[in-house]
Structures are given as structure tokens and as C-alpha cells.
Amino acid sequence: MTTVAVKPMAALSLLVGAVLATSASAGIFPDDHWTYSTELTTENVDEFVKENVDAGKTVFIKWIASEG
């Protein structure tokens, strides 16, 4: 098993890259997109990345800028 340490600043960078805009993304994604995607927050981003990398999975985080 390979353990990957995620530094706080790296996690913050991932978070910034992972924020999904709610108002700006209206109409961009299908109504059911939350059934196959994960909303990342400052509380869950580190654990989400670590769990998936430890499991040998690839993590793709898409950032969509929002207004405001």
C-alpha cells in the first residue's frame, strides 16, 4: 500500500480547484449530476483525495469559477 501525504497548502489548492459553482453552473450539468459526483469542501477534500489515491484510483477535480 502506498501512502500519499497531502500538505495543507496542496489540499487548499485542490480545494480551490474543486469548488463547484452553484449559481454559475445552473444549466451546465444534468440535474442528477450529484448522483455520480462528489462535492468537495474544506472539511472533506483531504480525506477524499487520500482515500482514493490510497485505493489506487485516479482523482480528477474540476474547478468552475463562480460569480461573486
C-alpha positions, 0 to 999 in steps of 0.5 A: 500500500502506498501512502500519499501525504497531502500538505495543507497548502496542496489540499487548499489548492485542490480545494480551490480547484474543486469548488463547484459553482452553484449559481454559475453552473445552473444549466451546465450539468444534468440535474442528477449530476450529484448522483455520480459526483462528489462535492468537495469542501474544506472539511472533506477534500483531504480525506477524499483525495487520500482515500482514493489515491490510497485505493489506487484510483485516479482523482480528477477535480474540476474547478468552475469559477463562480460569480461573486 
